[in-house]
Amino acid sequence: MDVRRLRLLLELSRLGSMREVADELGYTTSTVSQQIAALAREVHTPLIEPHGRRVRLTAAGRRLAEHAVTILAAVDAARLDLDPDAEPAGTLRIAGFATAVRRSLLPVIDDLAATHPSVRVLVSEYEPLEAFDLLASDDVDLALTYDYNLAPAALRNDLDALPLWDLTWGLGVPVGSPTPRGDAAAVFAAYAEHSWIVNSRNTADEDAVRTLGSLAGFTPRIRHEIDSLDLVEDLIVAGLGVGLLPLDRACGPGVRVLPLADPGVVLRAYALTRRGRDGWPPLRLVLDRLRAGATSGGADPVGGA
């Protein structure tokens, strides 16, 4: 069974369109179709069927795609095992959100500069949804992402997640605003008539806001989408809305953060890799450093989440 064809089938199960698979992997649509057909002949069973103007996997195709995750990971691991003790060297591409880069990655990069100068780290700032796509397309080797306990991320089954740390969030409001008593729903209910601020490049905090709003019996009016926490504070001070902010963050003048409980809002940071890739020496080295530095609680983040 040709592993290249298995990879095409797996991507078809993820993307749902031969044209999208072709665009993703740099083939023609005809090539993708021919290779899937050849794979069907190899396994002696249809793998796709018409679905409107598109195609979809048959039950057998879905089962084979599930097997492909394990098979392709094993192939990648086998290639790496040919030289498992190689000295880490090469360029590691990392996408991550600002707080994780500052807190978790920069100390690792400083350490590697002294201990492993042959490992070069390229860092790009991306929010989780963007980083997921980059990881899926093999444009990065490692993604630093987050979700919330009230809005857990649905990870693909070919990804491995290393928990890094948690950070408790509250509701950012102007100084002098009411301090409602009670659980998180009671706090949210007190600000039901306000405009709300959420992240511009990720949906997790909007999902958390809408979840708590639902518990409080209202639908938050999302008026502003802002990535920078400093800018979120500016809008709060200007009276343009309220929004989630880290509870332990040192806020600027005019902003305070109300605690939320029952339920609380907890941001959870992760390091994500494609399954079977963590044996590559530079990636393994960085993951080991991140694992050693993983803690509970959080440092004061600055700027965007």
C-alpha positions as YAML, in Angstrom:
chain: A
units: angstrom
residues:
- id: 1
  name: MET
  ca: [0.00, 0.00, 0.00]
- id: 2
  name: ASP
  ca: [1.51, 3.32, -1.12]
- id: 3
  name: VAL
  ca: [1.84, 5.65, 1.89]
- id: 4
  name: ARG
  ca: [1.65, 8.69, -0.40]
- id: 5
  name: ARG
  ca: [-1.82, 7.59, -1.45]
- id: 6
  name: LEU
  ca: [-2.76, 7.07, 2.19]
- id: 7
  name: ARG
  ca: [-1.72, 10.65, 2.91]
- id: 8
  name: LEU
  ca: [-3.97, 11.88, 0.09]
- id: 9
  name: LEU
  ca: [-6.88, 9.87, 1.50]
- id: 10
  name: LEU
  ca: [-6.29, 11.29, 4.98]
- id: 11
  name: GLU
  ca: [-6.24, 14.83, 3.65]
- id: 12
  name: LEU
  ca: [-9.41, 14.14, 1.67]
- id: 13
  name: SER
  ca: [-11.10, 12.99, 4.89]
- id: 14
  name: ARG
  ca: [-10.02, 16.25, 6.53]
- id: 15
  name: LEU
  ca: [-10.70, 18.71, 3.71]
- id: 16
  name: GLY
  ca: [-13.65, 17.03, 1.98]
- id: 17
  name: SER
  ca: [-12.71, 18.07, -1.56]
- id: 18
  name: MET
  ca: [-10.21, 16.74, -4.09]
- id: 19
  name: ARG
  ca: [-9.63, 20.28, -5.34]
- id: 20
  name: GLU
  ca: [-8.75, 21.42, -1.79]
- id: 21
  name: VAL
  ca: [-6.43, 18.44, -1.35]
- id: 22
  name: ALA
  ca: [-4.76, 19.29, -4.64]
- id: 23
  name: ASP
  ca: [-4.34, 22.94, -3.66]
- id: 24
  name: GLU
  ca: [-3.07, 21.98, -0.19]
- id: 25
  name: LEU
  ca: [-0.43, 19.51, -1.42]
- id: 26
  name: GLY
  ca: [0.50, 21.06, -4.76]
- id: 27
  name: TYR
  ca: [-1.01, 18.44, -7.09]
- id: 28
  name: THR
  ca: [-3.59, 18.64, -9.84]
- id: 29
  name: THR
  ca: [-7.13, 17.52, -9.03]
- id: 30
  name: SER
  ca: [-6.76, 14.82, -11.69]
- id: 31
  name: THR
  ca: [-3.64, 13.43, -9.97]
- id: 32
  name: VAL
  ca: [-5.43, 13.25, -6.62]
- id: 33
  name: SER
  ca: [-8.40, 11.46, -8.22]
- id: 34
  name: GLN
  ca: [-6.12, 8.97, -9.99]
- id: 35
  name: GLN
  ca: [-4.15, 8.20, -6.84]
- id: 36
  name: ILE
  ca: [-7.29, 7.66, -4.75]
- id: 37
  name: ALA
  ca: [-8.63, 5.35, -7.47]
- id: 38
  name: ALA
  ca: [-5.32, 3.42, -7.48]
- id: 39
  name: LEU
  ca: [-5.54, 3.07, -3.69]
- id: 40
  name: ALA
  ca: [-9.09, 1.71, -4.01]
- id: 41
  name: ARG
  ca: [-7.79, -0.91, -6.46]
- id: 42
  name: GLU
  ca: [-5.03, -1.83, -4.02]
- id: 43
  name: VAL
  ca: [-7.51, -2.50, -1.20]
- id: 44
  name: HIS
  ca: [-10.20, -3.96, -3.53]
- id: 45
  name: THR
  ca: [-13.01, -1.76, -2.26]
- id: 46
  name: PRO
  ca: [-14.50, 1.66, -3.16]
- id: 47
  name: LEU
  ca: [-13.15, 4.45, -0.96]
- id: 48
  name: ILE
  ca: [-15.20, 7.40, -2.23]
- id: 49
  name: GLU
  ca: [-18.71, 7.99, -3.56]
- id: 50
  name: PRO
  ca: [-20.49, 10.93, -5.23]
- id: 51
  name: HIS
  ca: [-22.09, 13.49, -2.90]
- id: 52
  name: GLY
  ca: [-23.74, 16.27, -4.89]
- id: 53
  name: ARG
  ca: [-21.00, 17.97, -6.88]
- id: 54
  name: ARG
  ca: [-18.37, 16.69, -4.50]
- id: 55
  name: VAL
  ca: [-17.31, 13.30, -3.20]
- id: 56
  name: ARG
  ca: [-17.27, 11.80, 0.25]
- id: 57
  name: LEU
  ca: [-15.54, 8.83, 1.81]
- id: 58
  name: THR
  ca: [-17.39, 5.52, 1.99]
- id: 59
  name: ALA
  ca: [-17.53, 3.67, 5.29]
- id: 60
  name: ALA
  ca: [-14.47, 1.70, 4.15]
- id: 61
  name: GLY
  ca: [-12.75, 4.94, 3.15]
- id: 62
  name: ARG
  ca: [-13.34, 6.43, 6.58]
- id: 63
  name: ARG
  ca: [-11.96, 3.32, 8.28]
- id: 64
  name: LEU
  ca: [-8.87, 3.35, 6.08]
- id: 65
  name: ALA
  ca: [-8.36, 7.08, 6.78]
- id: 66
  name: GLU
  ca: [-8.41, 6.29, 10.50]
- id: 67
  name: HIS
  ca: [-5.79, 3.61, 9.97]
- id: 68
  name: ALA
  ca: [-3.78, 6.07, 7.87]
- id: 69
  name: VAL
  ca: [-3.23, 8.30, 10.91]
- id: 70
  name: THR
  ca: [-1.43, 5.49, 12.72]
- id: 71
  name: ILE
  ca: [0.34, 4.18, 9.62]
- id: 72
  name: LEU
  ca: [1.72, 7.57, 8.55]
- id: 73
  name: ALA
  ca: [2.81, 8.38, 12.10]
- id: 74
  name: ALA
  ca: [4.61, 5.05, 12.26]
- id: 75
  name: VAL
  ca: [6.34, 5.71, 8.92]
- id: 76
  name: ASP
  ca: [7.50, 9.13, 10.10]
- id: 77
  name: ALA
  ca: [8.72, 7.64, 13.37]
- id: 78
  name: ALA
  ca: [10.56, 4.86, 11.52]
- id: 79
  name: ARG
  ca: [12.43, 7.37, 9.38]
- id: 80
  name: LEU
  ca: [13.47, 9.29, 12.47]
- id: 81
  name: ASP
  ca: [14.52, 6.08, 14.22]
- id: 82
  name: LEU
  ca: [17.18, 5.52, 11.57]
- id: 83
  name: ASP
  ca: [19.25, 8.12, 13.41]
- id: 84
  name: PRO
  ca: [17.65, 8.56, 16.85]
- id: 85
  name: ASP
  ca: [20.81, 9.79, 18.55]
- id: 86
  name: ALA
  ca: [21.70, 12.49, 16.07]
- id: 87
  name: GLU
  ca: [22.87, 15.78, 17.55]
- id: 88
  name: PRO
  ca: [19.96, 18.24, 17.32]
- id: 89
  name: ALA
  ca: [20.50, 20.55, 14.37]
- id: 90
  name: GLY
  ca: [18.32, 22.36, 11.89]
- id: 91
  name: THR
  ca: [15.57, 24.94, 11.70]
- id: 92
  name: LEU
  ca: [12.50, 24.56, 13.91]
- id: 93
  name: ARG
  ca: [9.42, 26.55, 12.86]
- id: 94
  name: ILE
  ca: [7.10, 27.56, 15.70]
- id: 95
  name: ALA
  ca: [3.78, 29.40, 15.61]
- id: 96
  name: GLY
  ca: [2.34, 30.64, 18.89]
- id: 97
  name: PHE
  ca: [0.29, 33.21, 20.73]
- id: 98
  name: ALA
  ca: [2.11, 36.09, 22.39]
- id: 99
  name: THR
  ca: [1.89, 35.07, 26.05]
- id: 100
  name: ALA
  ca: [3.13, 31.53, 25.40]
- id: 101
  name: VAL
  ca: [6.00, 32.85, 23.28]
- id: 102
  name: ARG
  ca: [7.04, 35.22, 26.07]
- id: 103
  name: ARG
  ca: [6.51, 32.90, 28.98]
- id: 104
  name: SER
  ca: [7.38, 29.44, 27.66]
- id: 105
  name: LEU
  ca: [9.40, 29.79, 24.46]
- id: 106
  name: LEU
  ca: [11.80, 32.70, 24.95]
- id: 107
  name: PRO
  ca: [13.55, 31.06, 27.95]
- id: 108
  name: VAL
  ca: [13.98, 27.90, 25.86]
- id: 109
  name: ILE
  ca: [15.45, 29.86, 22.94]
- id: 110
  name: ASP
  ca: [17.89, 31.61, 25.28]
- id: 111
  name: ASP
  ca: [18.98, 28.24, 26.66]
- id: 112
  name: LEU
  ca: [19.41, 26.68, 23.22]
- id: 113
  name: ALA
  ca: [21.61, 29.56, 22.06]
- id: 114
  name: ALA
  ca: [24.13, 28.46, 24.68]
- id: 115
  name: THR
  ca: [23.68, 24.67, 24.64]
- id: 116
  name: HIS
  ca: [22.67, 23.83, 21.06]
- id: 117
  name: PRO
  ca: [23.73, 26.61, 18.68]
- id: 118
  name: SER
  ca: [23.03, 24.37, 15.66]
- id: 119
  name: VAL
  ca: [19.29, 24.53, 16.38]
- id: 120
  name: ARG
  ca: [17.72, 27.59, 14.79]
- id: 121
  name: VAL
  ca: [14.24, 28.61, 15.95]
- id: 122
  name: LEU
  ca: [11.91, 30.68, 13.76]
- id: 123
  name: VAL
  ca: [8.98, 32.21, 15.68]
- id: 124
  name: SER
  ca: [5.75, 33.56, 14.20]
- id: 125
  name: GLU
  ca: [2.90, 35.01, 16.25]
- id: 126
  name: TYR
  ca: [-0.44, 33.39, 15.45]
- id: 127
  name: GLU
  ca: [-3.70, 32.78, 17.28]
- id: 128
  name: PRO
  ca: [-4.76, 29.11, 17.72]
- id: 129
  name: LEU
  ca: [-7.05, 28.80, 14.69]
- id: 130
  name: GLU
  ca: [-4.28, 30.12, 12.47]
- id: 131
  name: ALA
  ca: [-1.65, 27.93, 14.13]
- id: 132
  name: PHE
  ca: [-3.82, 24.80, 13.70]
- id: 133
  name: ASP
  ca: [-3.94, 25.39, 9.95]
- id: 134
  name: LEU
  ca: [-0.20, 25.99, 9.71]
- id: 135
  name: LEU
  ca: [0.50, 22.79, 11.63]
- id: 136
  name: ALA
  ca: [-1.92, 20.79, 9.48]
- id: 137
  name: SER
  ca: [-0.25, 21.99, 6.28]
- id: 138
  name: ASP
  ca: [3.25, 21.31, 7.67]
- id: 139
  name: ASP
  ca: [4.16, 24.98, 7.48]
- id: 140
  name: VAL
  ca: [5.27, 24.84, 11.13]
- id: 141
  name: ASP
  ca: [6.67, 22.06, 13.31]
- id: 142
  name: LEU
  ca: [5.24, 23.18, 16.64]
- id: 143
  name: ALA
  ca: [2.22, 25.26, 17.62]
- id: 144
  name: LEU
  ca: [1.69, 27.01, 20.97]
- id: 145
  name: THR
  ca: [-2.07, 27.31, 21.35]
- id: 146
  name: TYR
  ca: [-4.76, 27.77, 23.97]
- id: 147
  name: ASP
  ca: [-8.37, 27.08, 24.73]
- id: 148
  name: TYR
  ca: [-10.70, 27.80, 27.65]
- id: 149
  name: ASN
  ca: [-12.27, 25.33, 30.05]
- id: 150
  name: LEU
  ca: [-15.65, 26.67, 28.86]
- id: 151
  name: ALA
  ca: [-14.67, 26.36, 25.18]
- id: 152
  name: PRO
  ca: [-12.40, 23.32, 24.79]
- id: 153
  name: ALA
  ca: [-10.62, 22.97, 21.46]
- id: 154
  name: ALA
  ca: [-11.50, 20.01, 19.27]
- id: 155
  name: LEU
  ca: [-8.10, 18.63, 18.28]
- id: 156
  name: ARG
  ca: [-7.52, 16.52, 15.18]
- id: 157
  name: ASN
  ca: [-6.71, 12.90, 15.95]
- id: 158
  name: ASP
  ca: [-3.27, 13.19, 14.35]
- id: 159
  name: LEU
  ca: [-2.08, 15.82, 16.84]
- id: 160
  name: ASP
  ca: [-0.38, 15.40, 20.22]
- id: 161
  name: ALA
  ca: [-0.88, 18.04, 22.93]
- id: 162
  name: LEU
  ca: [1.52, 18.88, 25.77]
- id: 163
  name: PRO
  ca: [-0.22, 20.92, 28.53]
- id: 164
  name: LEU
  ca: [1.93, 23.89, 29.55]
- id: 165
  name: TRP
  ca: [0.10, 26.06, 32.10]
- id: 166
  name: ASP
  ca: [-3.24, 27.54, 33.10]
- id: 167
  name: LEU
  ca: [-4.27, 31.18, 33.57]
- id: 168
  name: THR
  ca: [-7.41, 32.36, 35.36]
- id: 169
  name: TRP
  ca: [-9.44, 35.11, 33.68]
- id: 170
  name: GLY
  ca: [-12.08, 37.51, 34.94]
- id: 171
  name: LEU
  ca: [-14.34, 40.24, 33.58]
- id: 172
  name: GLY
  ca: [-12.63, 43.53, 32.77]
- id: 173
  name: VAL
  ca: [-14.83, 46.54, 33.60]
- id: 174
  name: PRO
  ca: [-14.27, 50.27, 34.18]
- id: 175
  name: VAL
  ca: [-13.12, 51.37, 37.64]
- id: 176
  name: GLY
  ca: [-16.16, 52.51, 39.61]
- id: 177
  name: SER
  ca: [-18.50, 49.96, 38.01]
- id: 178
  name: PRO
  ca: [-20.71, 47.81, 40.25]
- id: 179
  name: THR
  ca: [-19.26, 44.76, 42.00]
- id: 180
  name: PRO
  ca: [-22.05, 42.19, 41.83]
- id: 181
  name: ARG
  ca: [-22.10, 39.34, 44.30]
- id: 182
  name: GLY
  ca: [-22.60, 35.71, 43.39]
- id: 183
  name: ASP
  ca: [-21.34, 33.31, 40.77]
- id: 184
  name: ALA
  ca: [-20.07, 34.05, 37.26]
- id: 185
  name: ALA
  ca: [-23.61, 34.12, 35.87]
- id: 186
  name: ALA
  ca: [-24.57, 36.83, 38.40]
- id: 187
  name: VAL
  ca: [-21.52, 38.91, 37.45]
- id: 188
  name: PHE
  ca: [-22.33, 38.57, 33.75]
- id: 189
  name: ALA
  ca: [-26.02, 39.37, 34.33]
- id: 190
  name: ALA
  ca: [-25.04, 42.69, 35.93]
- id: 191
  name: TYR
  ca: [-23.40, 43.71, 32.62]
- id: 192
  name: ALA
  ca: [-26.02, 42.24, 30.27]
- id: 193
  name: GLU
  ca: [-26.83, 45.64, 28.78]
- id: 194
  name: HIS
  ca: [-23.20, 46.49, 27.99]
- id: 195
  name: SER
  ca: [-21.41, 45.96, 24.71]
- id: 196
  name: TRP
  ca: [-18.87, 43.13, 24.74]
- id: 197
  name: ILE
  ca: [-15.32, 42.83, 23.43]
- id: 198
  name: VAL
  ca: [-13.87, 39.54, 22.12]
- id: 199
  name: ASN
  ca: [-10.73, 38.39, 20.29]
- id: 200
  name: SER
  ca: [-10.44, 39.31, 16.62]
- id: 201
  name: ARG
  ca: [-8.47, 36.24, 15.48]
- id: 202
  name: ASN
  ca: [-9.80, 33.39, 17.61]
- id: 203
  name: THR
  ca: [-13.24, 32.20, 18.68]
- id: 204
  name: ALA
  ca: [-12.46, 30.65, 22.07]
- id: 205
  name: ASP
  ca: [-13.08, 33.71, 24.26]
- id: 206
  name: GLU
  ca: [-16.27, 34.58, 22.33]
- id: 207
  name: ASP
  ca: [-17.50, 31.02, 22.97]
- id: 208
  name: ALA
  ca: [-16.71, 31.43, 26.69]
- id: 209
  name: VAL
  ca: [-18.49, 34.81, 26.81]
- id: 210
  name: ARG
  ca: [-21.55, 33.41, 25.06]
- id: 211
  name: THR
  ca: [-21.60, 30.36, 27.35]
- id: 212
  name: LEU
  ca: [-21.60, 32.50, 30.50]
- id: 213
  name: GLY
  ca: [-24.09, 34.90, 28.96]
- id: 214
  name: SER
  ca: [-26.40, 31.95, 28.30]
- id: 215
  name: LEU
  ca: [-26.06, 30.82, 31.91]
- id: 216
  name: ALA
  ca: [-26.99, 34.37, 32.95]
- id: 217
  name: GLY
  ca: [-30.04, 34.36, 30.67]
- id: 218
  name: PHE
  ca: [-28.97, 36.77, 27.94]
- id: 219
  name: THR
  ca: [-27.12, 36.90, 24.61]
- id: 220
  name: PRO
  ca: [-24.04, 39.18, 24.80]
- id: 221
  name: ARG
  ca: [-23.97, 41.93, 22.18]
- id: 222
  name: ILE
  ca: [-20.56, 41.48, 20.56]
- id: 223
  name: ARG
  ca: [-19.57, 44.94, 19.34]
- id: 224
  name: HIS
  ca: [-15.77, 44.87, 19.16]
- id: 225
  name: GLU
  ca: [-13.18, 42.29, 18.07]
- id: 226
  name: ILE
  ca: [-9.75, 43.13, 19.46]
- id: 227
  name: ASP
  ca: [-6.55, 41.07, 19.60]
- id: 228
  name: SER
  ca: [-4.40, 43.29, 21.85]
- id: 229
  name: LEU
  ca: [-5.23, 43.20, 25.57]
- id: 230
  name: ASP
  ca: [-3.90, 46.74, 25.90]
- id: 231
  name: LEU
  ca: [-6.42, 47.89, 23.30]
- id: 232
  name: VAL
  ca: [-9.19, 45.95, 25.08]
- id: 233
  name: GLU
  ca: [-8.36, 47.99, 28.18]
- id: 234
  name: ASP
  ca: [-8.50, 51.23, 26.19]
- id: 235
  name: LEU
  ca: [-12.00, 50.38, 24.97]
- id: 236
  name: ILE
  ca: [-13.11, 49.50, 28.50]
- id: 237
  name: VAL
  ca: [-11.81, 52.83, 29.83]
- id: 238
  name: ALA
  ca: [-13.60, 54.63, 27.00]
- id: 239
  name: GLY
  ca: [-16.87, 53.00, 28.06]
- id: 240
  name: LEU
  ca: [-17.20, 51.08, 24.80]
- id: 241
  name: GLY
  ca: [-17.61, 47.64, 26.31]
- id: 242
  name: VAL
  ca: [-16.50, 44.98, 28.77]
- id: 243
  name: GLY
  ca: [-14.54, 41.79, 28.12]
- id: 244
  name: LEU
  ca: [-12.47, 38.98, 29.52]
- id: 245
  name: LEU
  ca: [-9.00, 39.80, 30.89]
- id: 246
  name: PRO
  ca: [-6.42, 37.77, 32.84]
- id: 247
  name: LEU
  ca: [-7.21, 38.05, 36.55]
- id: 248
  name: ASP
  ca: [-3.59, 38.48, 37.66]
- id: 249
  name: ARG
  ca: [-2.58, 40.87, 34.88]
- id: 250
  name: ALA
  ca: [-1.41, 44.32, 35.97]
- id: 251
  name: CYS
  ca: [-4.10, 46.50, 34.42]
- id: 252
  name: GLY
  ca: [-3.71, 50.13, 33.43]
- id: 253
  name: PRO
  ca: [-5.51, 53.02, 35.10]
- id: 254
  name: GLY
  ca: [-9.28, 52.92, 34.84]
- id: 255
  name: VAL
  ca: [-9.69, 49.14, 34.52]
- id: 256
  name: ARG
  ca: [-10.30, 46.44, 37.10]
- id: 257
  name: VAL
  ca: [-10.96, 42.73, 36.68]
- id: 258
  name: LEU
  ca: [-13.86, 41.06, 38.51]
- id: 259
  name: PRO
  ca: [-13.29, 37.43, 39.60]
- id: 260
  name: LEU
  ca: [-15.54, 34.76, 38.11]
- id: 261
  name: ALA
  ca: [-16.47, 31.55, 39.90]
- id: 262
  name: ASP
  ca: [-18.86, 28.60, 39.57]
- id: 263
  name: PRO
  ca: [-17.82, 28.34, 36.80]
- id: 264
  name: GLY
  ca: [-14.51, 30.13, 36.51]
- id: 265
  name: VAL
  ca: [-12.82, 30.97, 33.22]
- id: 266
  name: VAL
  ca: [-9.45, 29.29, 32.77]
- id: 267
  name: LEU
  ca: [-7.18, 29.67, 29.74]
- id: 268
  name: ARG
  ca: [-5.18, 26.49, 29.12]
- id: 269
  name: ALA
  ca: [-1.96, 26.65, 27.10]
- id: 270
  name: TYR
  ca: [-0.63, 23.74, 25.01]
- id: 271
  name: ALA
  ca: [2.24, 22.78, 22.75]
- id: 272
  name: LEU
  ca: [0.92, 20.87, 19.71]
- id: 273
  name: THR
  ca: [2.80, 18.65, 17.26]
- id: 274
  name: ARG
  ca: [1.84, 16.29, 14.46]
- id: 275
  name: ARG
  ca: [1.79, 12.73, 15.78]
- id: 276
  name: GLY
  ca: [4.98, 10.86, 15.06]
- id: 277
  name: ARG
  ca: [7.06, 14.01, 14.54]
- id: 278
  name: ASP
  ca: [8.33, 14.47, 18.10]
- id: 279
  name: GLY
  ca: [11.26, 12.10, 17.52]
- id: 280
  name: TRP
  ca: [13.01, 14.65, 15.29]
- id: 281
  name: PRO
  ca: [15.94, 15.74, 17.50]
- id: 282
  name: PRO
  ca: [15.41, 19.55, 17.38]
- id: 283
  name: LEU
  ca: [11.69, 19.20, 18.06]
- id: 284
  name: ARG
  ca: [12.24, 16.63, 20.79]
- id: 285
  name: LEU
  ca: [14.78, 18.93, 22.42]
- id: 286
  name: VAL
  ca: [12.38, 21.90, 22.52]
- id: 287
  name: LEU
  ca: [9.48, 19.75, 23.74]
- id: 288
  name: ASP
  ca: [11.65, 18.41, 26.57]
- id: 289
  name: ARG
  ca: [12.52, 21.98, 27.59]
- id: 290
  name: LEU
  ca: [8.86, 23.05, 27.42]
- id: 291
  name: ARG
  ca: [7.80, 20.00, 29.44]
- id: 292
  name: ALA
  ca: [10.38, 20.82, 32.12]
- id: 293
  name: GLY
  ca: [9.06, 24.38, 32.37]
- id: 294
  name: ALA
  ca: [5.36, 23.46, 32.40]
- id: 295
  name: THR
  ca: [3.62, 24.80, 35.52]
- id: 296
  name: SER
  ca: [0.19, 25.68, 36.88]
- id: 297
  name: GLY
  ca: [-0.82, 29.32, 37.27]
- id: 298
  name: GLY
  ca: [0.43, 32.10, 35.06]
- id: 299
  name: ALA
  ca: [2.72, 35.05, 34.77]
- id: 300
  name: ASP
  ca: [1.29, 38.46, 33.94]
- id: 301
  name: PRO
  ca: [0.76, 38.52, 30.17]
- id: 302
  name: VAL
  ca: [1.32, 41.68, 28.20]
- id: 303
  name: GLY
  ca: [-0.39, 42.69, 24.96]
- id: 304
  name: GLY
  ca: [-2.39, 40.07, 23.08]
- id: 305
  name: ALA
  ca: [-3.42, 36.79, 24.60]
...
